[in-house]
Structures are given as structure tokens and as C-alpha cells.
Amino acid sequence: MYDYLIVGSGLFGSIFAYEANKRGKKCLVIDKRSHIGGNIYTVQIEGIQVHQYGAHIFHTNSRKVWEYMNQFAEFNRYTNSPIARYKSELYNMPFNMNTFNKIWGVITPSEAKAKIQQQIKEAGIIEPKNLEEQAISLVGRDIYEKLVKGYTEKQWGRRATELPNFIIKRLPVRFTYDNNYFNDRYQGIPIGGYTQIIEKMLEGIQIRLETDFFTQRDKLTSLADKIVFTGMIDEYYNHCYGKLEYRSLRFETEILDCENYQGNAVVNFTEYDVPYTRIIEHKHFEFGCQSGNSNPKTVITREYPTIWHHGDAPYYPMNDDRNNKLYAKYKALATAENKIIFGGRLGMYKYFDMQNIVAEALMCVKNEMSKNI
């Protein structure tokens, strides 16, 4: 009945469906959630577009990727400038001259570089054995203790001394007074939210929501010539080599009777004793709505990293050495397949930003369709 069964209506699956449909292919998209869009799903609450599964800021250096996304929605000029809170102290992110001035009182880039190099030299770490030593050897002890240690330990659910050093290959250090987190040429958030983008991509394509692939596997598989699978690759293969590890997230969203709660879209809480990693105030994603508007309410979301258990929503892979070696076994199985395509963070067991997902999906479609010529 279908050329492609697409499991998952997130960005990867929806782009594949859109592009395949344009080329005359018949697609069926299924999703076990009650809505389309995967983790970029947004919904309007109190007149504010709320990112249901955490902050999603689109940024890219690729003009092709930027123009591709802009055909589905107009993007605003939002610039990501998160604030880091350590106890009662506030710092700019990424680490820049504003950060260094607040920590050490330095004013010039040369003073900041000298301070960092002094702390790196004092640490005397030649070959970092874990994440803590790796971070200190990159930015020194002060920045590590206040802005890296607690946040990272909450994010990964392990102490920094127990995490492998390769998780942090580099830390963004900028010797300018620029609070723009991303260096990419293009950046913004779609006016009206992300859901509309997925709706336009899937227009005219059959969709079945609240449909679990694994409870109807044989029936669903028989409906299509090929499968595009964006779920967990190890689950597809019944965990035959063992279970890959993931991290999950829990969100607490609250409507507040105040115009402006924290003055910024994203505030990271880097202290380990604070159980959440950040608070998102969604109003601030919408340019011109930060303050002084007519909406007397605001919506905030607290984000809690959690241990992933089977049945929980997996948000990102645990790409340590053990899991990467295990994934390589599943990838070998996938490479031998001729009827299934794996895509997205879970299908490819890799952390992707949105722009990477767009590029990967477009390349996947191009490669797949070239086989049919």
C-alpha cells in the first residue's frame, strides 16, 4: 500500500516524508505520541508558544538549510544568550569577557587569557583521565567549579570524575564581550512555533497517531516496501546485543500570574544541589514580547535530567566508549539491511542539533531516491 512506512513524526521523519511525497512516493507516518512533531512540538498556552520538550533554537551556518526551513515558516531574530546561575551569582554564557570580568575582575582579553593559563598551569594536568581533569585543563578551576561541574553532573547523572574525558573535547571560550551563544550565521525561532512546520511538511500524507510500531510490528511492516525508523535502533533489533543507554528529561511547566519571571529565555542552574538544569521562560523566545507587552501572564518550564528506564522517553544517547562500541554492532546489522533506513538521534545513536537533522534527512532522501532512478 505504501512506498515508505515512517516511524516517528519528528523533524527527520517529517522531512523524509515531505521530500518522498514530492517525488510521488506514497508514505504512511506513524507516531506513538498523540501529536506530530516529536520533540520540537510547540503548543500555545496563554497566548505564548510553549516548547513542550525543552528549548529549541534553530541555528545554522548553511544557507541551504536555513532557506529550506524558512519555506515552511517565517523565523524571528531571536538570539540565544543564556544566563548561568551559581548560587546567588549570575554569569553570561558562553564563557566570554563578561563572564571573566564577573569572576576575576579582568577587563582585557590578555588579562583573561593570562588568568586561565595560570590556573591551567597550577592544575598541572598533563593527560586528563576523566571529564573533571579535561575541563580544568581547558578552562581552569574557577570556571569549572562554578559553571561546568554541577551542570554536567546533573546532565549525565554521574560525577565528573566518573565520566570519560572525551565527552568534553572543547569548551567555548570567547575573548569578546558578546553573549550570543551560537557563532552560526543564521539563528531564530519560527514565529507561531514549530508545530506548523511539521503540519506543512505532512500535509496530504496519511498519519496515524498513538500508534506503537512494536505492538503492531508485523502488520505495519507488511504495509510498505521500506521503513524509515527514527526510534531506538537497539529496540528495533530486540536488544539482541544488549541495551544502549540514554538520558531522559522531565519537564514541569507552570503558568504564572506575572508579566516577566526571570528576564531571560534560558537560565542554567549550575549548582549541583539545584535538581533542575535550567528554567525556560517561553515568552522571551518571541521577539518583542520580552517585557512591556499586554500579556500579564508568563509560562515557565523547569527541566530535570533523569535516569532513563525502558518505557521512558529517551532524549539523547550516552555516547561513552562502552555505548559507542555497542552501537557499532547494531550499525553493522543496519548496514546489511536493504529494507530499512535508520535516522535521527535515536536511530543513529548520535546527538544532533536541528540543523544537523535537516542536513542528514535531506542527504538521506537524496541517496535513497537516487537508487530508484
One Martini backbone bead per residue (centre of mass of N, CA, C, O) as a GRO file, in nm:
protein
  373
    1MET     BB    1   0.052   0.065  -0.015
    2TYR     BB    2   0.356   0.159   0.045
    3ASP     BB    3   0.674   0.284   0.021
    4TYR     BB    4   0.660   0.429   0.321
    5LEU     BB    5   0.743   0.374   0.656
    6ILE     BB    6   0.718   0.621   0.919
    7VAL     BB    7   0.888   0.630   1.227
    8GLY     BB    8   0.815   0.926   1.311
    9SER     BB    9   0.727   1.297   1.342
   10GLY     BB   10   0.974   1.433   1.324
   11LEU     BB   11   1.205   1.593   1.147
   12PHE     BB   12   1.316   1.358   0.987
   13GLY     BB   13   1.051   1.211   0.903
   14SER     BB   14   0.911   1.464   0.774
   15ILE     BB   15   1.117   1.524   0.555
   16PHE     BB   16   1.107   1.256   0.415
   17ALA     BB   17   0.805   1.262   0.350
   18TYR     BB   18   0.801   1.523   0.187
   19GLU     BB   19   1.012   1.443  -0.032
   20ALA     BB   20   0.878   1.179  -0.124
   21ASN     BB   21   0.603   1.301  -0.200
   22LYS     BB   22   0.716   1.492  -0.423
   23ARG     BB   23   0.816   1.211  -0.582
   24GLY     BB   24   0.548   1.012  -0.558
   25LYS     BB   25   0.544   0.893  -0.278
   26LYS     BB   26   0.403   0.667  -0.052
   27CYS     BB   27   0.304   0.759   0.284
   28LEU     BB   28   0.344   0.647   0.629
   29VAL     BB   29   0.279   0.801   0.944
   30ILE     BB   30   0.401   0.728   1.271
   31ASP     BB   31   0.294   0.775   1.627
   32LYS     BB   32   0.284   0.731   1.979
   33ARG     BB   33   0.188   0.992   1.998
   34SER     BB   34  -0.069   1.260   2.000
   35HIS     BB   35   0.153   1.401   1.816
   36ILE     BB   36   0.331   1.593   1.622
   37GLY     BB   37   0.705   1.666   1.607
   38GLY     BB   38   0.806   1.565   1.856
   39ASN     BB   39   1.043   1.765   2.029
   40ILE     BB   40   0.930   2.036   1.856
   41TYR     BB   41   0.679   2.073   1.998
   42THR     BB   42   0.416   2.318   1.994
   43VAL     BB   43   0.214   2.524   2.223
   44GLN     BB   44  -0.054   2.723   2.312
   45ILE     BB   45  -0.017   2.937   2.608
   46GLU     BB   46  -0.140   3.226   2.685
   47GLY     BB   47  -0.025   3.324   2.393
   48ILE     BB   48   0.218   3.110   2.411
   49GLN     BB   49   0.490   2.952   2.285
   50VAL     BB   50   0.545   2.615   2.381
   51HIS     BB   51   0.812   2.409   2.468
   52GLN     BB   52   0.752   2.087   2.559
   53TYR     BB   53   1.081   1.971   2.504
   54GLY     BB   54   1.232   2.218   2.513
   55ALA     BB   55   1.465   2.407   2.385
   56HIS     BB   56   1.441   2.549   2.036
   57ILE     BB   57   1.715   2.662   1.846
   58PHE     BB   58   1.774   2.784   1.538
   59HIS     BB   59   2.094   2.692   1.380
   60THR     BB   60   2.319   2.805   1.105
   61ASN     BB   61   2.560   2.806   0.824
   62SER     BB   62   2.343   2.708   0.623
   63ARG     BB   63   2.167   2.832   0.366
   64LYS     BB   64   2.011   2.585   0.275
   65VAL     BB   65   1.884   2.513   0.548
   66TRP     BB   66   1.752   2.786   0.608
   67GLU     BB   67   1.572   2.801   0.350
   68TYR     BB   68   1.422   2.543   0.394
   69MET     BB   69   1.276   2.627   0.663
   70ASN     BB   70   1.154   2.910   0.550
   71GLN     BB   71   0.922   2.774   0.372
   72PHE     BB   72   0.738   2.710   0.648
   73ALA     BB   73   0.858   2.973   0.803
   74GLU     BB   74   0.893   3.247   0.996
   75PHE     BB   75   1.173   3.396   1.138
   76ASN     BB   76   1.313   3.525   1.394
   77ARG     BB   77   1.569   3.725   1.592
   78TYR     BB   78   1.665   3.530   1.787
   79THR     BB   79   1.906   3.529   2.063
   80ASN     BB   80   2.122   3.325   2.228
   81SER     BB   81   2.147   3.428   2.595
   82PRO     BB   82   2.244   3.275   2.843
   83ILE     BB   83   2.217   3.210   3.193
   84ALA     BB   84   2.422   3.166   3.477
   85ARG     BB   85   2.353   3.001   3.793
   86TYR     BB   86   2.541   3.051   4.105
   87LYS     BB   87   2.353   3.072   4.329
   88SER     BB   88   2.375   3.435   4.348
   89GLU     BB   89   2.510   3.410   4.068
   90LEU     BB   90   2.574   3.577   3.749
   91TYR     BB   91   2.631   3.449   3.410
   92ASN     BB   92   2.764   3.443   3.106
   93MET     BB   93   2.676   3.287   2.795
   94PRO     BB   94   2.933   3.208   2.704
   95PHE     BB   95   3.251   3.221   2.771
   96ASN     BB   96   3.338   3.556   2.849
   97MET     BB   97   3.421   3.872   2.936
   98ASN     BB   98   3.184   3.895   3.130
   99THR     BB   99   3.257   3.646   3.294
  100PHE     BB  100   3.553   3.722   3.374
  101ASN     BB  101   3.483   3.986   3.517
  102LYS     BB  102   3.303   3.858   3.737
  103ILE     BB  103   3.519   3.660   3.856
  104TRP     BB  104   3.811   3.858   3.834
  105GLY     BB  105   3.806   4.168   3.703
  106VAL     BB  106   3.870   4.163   3.422
  107ILE     BB  107   3.910   4.345   3.094
  108THR     BB  108   4.110   4.200   2.917
  109PRO     BB  109   4.203   3.942   2.719
  110SER     BB  110   4.490   3.907   2.834
  111GLU     BB  111   4.400   3.873   3.130
  112ALA     BB  112   4.221   3.624   3.087
  113LYS     BB  113   4.432   3.436   2.964
  114ALA     BB  114   4.628   3.444   3.202
  115LYS     BB  115   4.436   3.323   3.414
  116ILE     BB  116   4.381   3.055   3.275
  117GLN     BB  117   4.680   2.964   3.242
  118GLN     BB  118   4.746   2.964   3.541
  119GLN     BB  119   4.538   2.741   3.624
  120ILE     BB  120   4.642   2.522   3.437
  121LYS     BB  121   4.930   2.512   3.552
  122GLU     BB  122   4.849   2.451   3.852
  123ALA     BB  123   4.714   2.174   3.790
  124GLY     BB  124   4.909   1.979   3.611
  125ILE     BB  125   4.766   1.853   3.353
  126ILE     BB  126   4.855   1.624   3.103
  127GLU     BB  127   4.653   1.357   3.133
  128PRO     BB  128   4.334   1.325   3.109
  129LYS     BB  129   4.109   1.089   3.285
  130ASN     BB  130   3.865   1.295   3.295
  131LEU     BB  131   3.638   1.540   3.287
  132GLU     BB  132   3.755   1.720   3.504
  133GLU     BB  133   4.046   1.736   3.391
  134GLN     BB  134   3.969   1.838   3.113
  135ALA     BB  135   3.833   2.106   3.196
  136ILE     BB  136   4.069   2.229   3.358
  137SER     BB  137   4.269   2.213   3.105
  138LEU     BB  138   4.088   2.442   2.952
  139VAL     BB  139   3.965   2.667   3.205
  140GLY     BB  140   4.000   2.592   3.484
  141ARG     BB  141   3.872   2.596   3.810
  142ASP     BB  142   3.660   2.823   3.837
  143ILE     BB  143   3.478   2.759   3.594
  144TYR     BB  144   3.432   2.467   3.659
  145GLU     BB  145   3.300   2.490   3.946
  146LYS     BB  146   3.062   2.697   3.858
  147LEU     BB  147   2.981   2.606   3.526
  148VAL     BB  148   3.028   2.274   3.494
  149LYS     BB  149   3.005   2.052   3.709
  150GLY     BB  150   2.701   2.046   3.805
  151TYR     BB  151   2.564   2.040   3.530
  152THR     BB  152   2.701   1.782   3.420
  153GLU     BB  153   2.614   1.588   3.649
  154LYS     BB  154   2.313   1.619   3.596
  155GLN     BB  155   2.301   1.544   3.295
  156TRP     BB  156   2.453   1.243   3.340
  157GLY     BB  157   2.439   1.114   3.641
  158ARG     BB  158   2.748   1.186   3.709
  159ARG     BB  159   3.046   1.217   3.806
  160ALA     BB  160   3.314   1.374   3.666
  161THR     BB  161   3.523   1.143   3.756
  162GLU     BB  162   3.330   0.917   3.587
  163LEU     BB  163   3.384   1.063   3.328
  164PRO     BB  164   3.486   1.089   3.026
  165ASN     BB  165   3.697   1.308   2.858
  166PHE     BB  166   3.557   1.310   2.558
  167ILE     BB  167   3.297   1.473   2.613
  168ILE     BB  168   3.516   1.713   2.646
  169LYS     BB  169   3.686   1.862   2.389
  170ARG     BB  170   3.546   2.146   2.439
  171LEU     BB  171   3.529   2.497   2.535
  172PRO     BB  172   3.365   2.791   2.509
  173VAL     BB  173   3.599   3.059   2.442
  174ARG     BB  174   3.559   3.419   2.466
  175PHE     BB  175   3.736   3.736   2.390
  176THR     BB  176   3.442   3.877   2.422
  177TYR     BB  177   3.146   4.099   2.440
  178ASP     BB  178   2.960   3.820   2.369
  179ASN     BB  179   2.632   3.653   2.424
  180ASN     BB  180   2.633   3.475   2.181
  181TYR     BB  181   2.620   3.136   2.169
  182PHE     BB  182   2.621   3.146   1.861
  183ASN     BB  183   2.818   3.148   1.547
  184ASP     BB  184   2.604   3.149   1.354
  185ARG     BB  185   2.457   3.306   1.083
  186TYR     BB  186   2.190   3.158   1.168
  187GLN     BB  187   1.893   3.268   1.368
  188GLY     BB  188   1.594   3.122   1.528
  189ILE     BB  189   1.229   3.140   1.556
  190PRO     BB  190   0.927   3.044   1.480
  191ILE     BB  191   0.654   3.205   1.400
  192GLY     BB  192   0.422   3.003   1.574
  193GLY     BB  193   0.610   2.772   1.573
  194TYR     BB  194   0.686   2.427   1.490
  195THR     BB  195   0.425   2.269   1.417
  196GLN     BB  196   0.362   2.404   1.140
  197ILE     BB  197   0.593   2.271   0.988
  198ILE     BB  198   0.495   1.977   1.009
  199GLU     BB  199   0.217   2.020   0.886
  200LYS     BB  200   0.328   2.101   0.604
  201MET     BB  201   0.496   1.845   0.548
  202LEU     BB  202   0.223   1.645   0.605
  203GLU     BB  203   0.057   1.731   0.382
  204GLY     BB  204  -0.125   1.462   0.241
  205ILE     BB  205  -0.036   1.264   0.468
  206GLN     BB  206  -0.054   0.981   0.630
  207ILE     BB  207  -0.168   0.958   0.978
  208ARG     BB  208  -0.071   0.782   1.289
  209LEU     BB  209  -0.161   0.804   1.605
  210GLU     BB  210  -0.109   0.619   1.872
  211THR     BB  211   0.132   0.431   1.734
  212ASP     BB  212   0.288   0.127   1.796
  213PHE     BB  213   0.513  -0.050   1.631
  214PHE     BB  214   0.556  -0.305   1.835
  215THR     BB  215   0.243  -0.393   1.852
  216GLN     BB  216   0.240  -0.386   1.497
  217ARG     BB  217   0.477  -0.485   1.325
  218ASP     BB  218   0.384  -0.683   1.101
  219LYS     BB  219   0.154  -0.514   0.986
  220LEU     BB  220   0.316  -0.253   0.919
  221THR     BB  221   0.546  -0.379   0.748
  222SER     BB  222   0.341  -0.490   0.519
  223LEU     BB  223   0.263  -0.192   0.397
  224ALA     BB  224   0.573  -0.164   0.304
  225ASP     BB  225   0.875  -0.154   0.138
  226LYS     BB  226   0.975   0.065   0.354
  227ILE     BB  227   1.172   0.185   0.638
  228VAL     BB  228   1.159   0.467   0.860
  229PHE     BB  229   1.366   0.483   1.153
  230THR     BB  230   1.351   0.696   1.472
  231GLY     BB  231   1.420   0.510   1.681
  232MET     BB  232   1.553   0.267   1.863
  233ILE     BB  233   1.782   0.051   1.743
  234ASP     BB  234   1.784  -0.169   1.971
  235GLU     BB  235   1.478  -0.218   1.971
  236TYR     BB  236   1.448  -0.321   1.683
  237TYR     BB  237   1.666  -0.566   1.776
  238ASN     BB  238   1.582  -0.667   2.066
  239HIS     BB  239   1.852  -0.635   2.224
  240CYS     BB  240   2.069  -0.855   2.120
  241TYR     BB  241   2.339  -0.693   2.254
  242GLY     BB  242   2.186  -0.490   2.417
  243LYS     BB  243   2.153  -0.196   2.599
  244LEU     BB  244   2.126   0.117   2.547
  245GLU     BB  245   2.203   0.440   2.655
  246TYR     BB  246   2.012   0.701   2.813
  247ARG     BB  247   1.857   1.017   2.843
  248SER     BB  248   1.631   1.190   3.039
  249LEU     BB  249   1.330   1.399   3.079
  250ARG     BB  250   1.178   1.648   3.294
  251PHE     BB  251   0.873   1.846   3.301
  252GLU     BB  252   0.782   2.171   3.445
  253THR     BB  253   0.483   2.346   3.396
  254GLU     BB  254   0.406   2.706   3.446
  255ILE     BB  255   0.164   2.939   3.535
  256LEU     BB  256   0.204   3.293   3.570
  257ASP     BB  257   0.113   3.601   3.752
  258CYS     BB  258   0.334   3.735   3.541
  259GLU     BB  259   0.517   3.905   3.306
  260ASN     BB  260   0.819   3.854   3.452
  261TYR     BB  261   1.039   3.622   3.591
  262GLN     BB  262   1.374   3.623   3.461
  263GLY     BB  263   1.456   3.797   3.185
  264ASN     BB  264   1.488   3.508   3.033
  265ALA     BB  265   1.475   3.224   2.851
  266VAL     BB  266   1.763   3.114   2.976
  267VAL     BB  267   1.844   2.940   3.287
  268ASN     BB  268   2.123   2.815   3.434
  269PHE     BB  269   2.188   2.556   3.684
  270THR     BB  270   2.514   2.484   3.825
  271GLU     BB  271   2.415   2.370   4.079
  272TYR     BB  272   2.382   2.058   4.213
  273ASP     BB  273   2.144   2.109   4.435
  274VAL     BB  274   1.991   2.178   4.186
  275PRO     BB  275   1.780   1.961   4.011
  276TYR     BB  276   1.783   2.157   3.782
  277THR     BB  277   1.924   2.297   3.485
  278ARG     BB  278   1.660   2.468   3.389
  279ILE     BB  279   1.486   2.774   3.292
  280ILE     BB  280   1.204   2.839   3.094
  281GLU     BB  281   1.093   3.141   2.920
  282HIS     BB  282   0.890   3.156   2.648
  283LYS     BB  283   0.836   3.459   2.587
  284HIS     BB  284   1.149   3.526   2.506
  285PHE     BB  285   1.138   3.393   2.212
  286GLU     BB  286   0.960   3.644   2.146
  287PHE     BB  287   0.999   3.905   1.972
  288GLY     BB  288   0.873   4.176   2.177
  289CYS     BB  289   0.782   3.993   2.458
  290GLN     BB  290   0.963   4.044   2.711
  291SER     BB  291   0.831   4.340   2.757
  292GLY     BB  292   0.552   4.551   2.773
  293ASN     BB  293   0.317   4.383   2.729
  294SER     BB  294  -0.026   4.258   2.742
  295ASN     BB  295   0.081   4.006   2.899
  296PRO     BB  296   0.032   3.902   3.242
  297LYS     BB  297   0.160   3.631   3.158
  298THR     BB  298   0.354   3.327   3.220
  299VAL     BB  299   0.585   3.061   3.103
  300ILE     BB  300   0.736   2.784   3.269
  301THR     BB  301   1.031   2.554   3.261
  302ARG     BB  302   1.146   2.272   3.418
  303GLU     BB  303   1.461   2.087   3.389
  304TYR     BB  304   1.505   1.726   3.430
  305PRO     BB  305   1.732   1.507   3.465
  306THR     BB  306   1.720   1.148   3.393
  307ILE     BB  307   1.688   0.834   3.429
  308TRP     BB  308   1.677   0.573   3.206
  309HIS     BB  309   1.392   0.377   3.127
  310HIS     BB  310   1.213   0.150   3.004
  311GLY     BB  311   0.952   0.367   2.859
  312ASP     BB  312   1.095   0.609   2.838
  313ALA     BB  313   1.201   0.903   2.718
  314PRO     BB  314   1.446   0.948   2.483
  315TYR     BB  315   1.679   1.221   2.424
  316TYR     BB  316   1.982   1.104   2.467
  317PRO     BB  317   2.280   0.975   2.420
  318MET     BB  318   2.543   0.767   2.565
  319ASN     BB  319   2.861   0.857   2.432
  320ASP     BB  320   3.038   0.630   2.527
  321ASP     BB  321   3.244   0.374   2.480
  322ARG     BB  322   3.050   0.139   2.533
  323ASN     BB  323   2.807   0.242   2.356
  324ASN     BB  324   2.960   0.275   2.086
  325LYS     BB  325   3.036  -0.024   2.057
  326LEU     BB  326   2.745  -0.129   2.059
  327TYR     BB  327   2.640   0.035   1.818
  328ALA     BB  328   2.827  -0.090   1.601
  329LYS     BB  329   2.665  -0.355   1.592
  330TYR     BB  330   2.396  -0.233   1.496
  331LYS     BB  331   2.507  -0.094   1.242
  332ALA     BB  332   2.585  -0.356   1.098
  333LEU     BB  333   2.296  -0.451   1.066
  334ALA     BB  334   2.190  -0.201   0.910
  335THR     BB  335   2.385  -0.221   0.662
  336ALA     BB  336   2.251  -0.506   0.569
  337GLU     BB  337   2.012  -0.360   0.492
  338ASN     BB  338   1.723  -0.302   0.238
  339LYS     BB  339   1.439  -0.200   0.416
  340ILE     BB  340   1.603   0.005   0.610
  341ILE     BB  341   1.601   0.330   0.779
  342PHE     BB  342   1.811   0.523   0.982
  343GLY     BB  343   1.717   0.803   1.206
  344GLY     BB  344   1.840   1.018   1.408
  345ARG     BB  345   1.929   1.004   1.733
  346LEU     BB  346   1.826   0.703   1.779
  347GLY     BB  347   1.897   0.561   1.504
  348MET     BB  348   2.217   0.690   1.525
  349TYR     BB  349   2.336   0.743   1.803
  350LYS     BB  350   2.321   1.081   1.806
  351TYR     BB  351   2.394   1.406   1.860
  352PHE     BB  352   2.156   1.643   1.738
  353ASP     BB  353   2.089   1.910   1.581
  354MET     BB  354   1.864   2.044   1.375
  355GLN     BB  355   2.050   2.108   1.133
  356ASN     BB  356   2.157   1.814   1.115
  357ILE     BB  357   1.889   1.678   1.057
  358VAL     BB  358   1.828   1.817   0.794
  359ALA     BB  359   2.083   1.728   0.641
  360GLU     BB  360   2.045   1.421   0.682
  361ALA     BB  361   1.765   1.394   0.549
  362LEU     BB  362   1.838   1.508   0.268
  363MET     BB  363   2.061   1.299   0.211
  364CYS     BB  364   1.888   1.048   0.241
  365VAL     BB  365   1.691   1.110   0.012
  366LYS     BB  366   1.895   1.135  -0.215
  367ASN     BB  367   2.008   0.847  -0.191
  368GLU     BB  368   1.741   0.691  -0.217
  369MET     BB  369   1.633   0.812  -0.492
  370SER     BB  370   1.883   0.726  -0.667
  371LYS     BB  371   1.799   0.414  -0.664
  372ASN     BB  372   1.522   0.474  -0.848
  373ILE     BB  373   1.656   0.560  -1.135
   0.00000   0.00000   0.00000
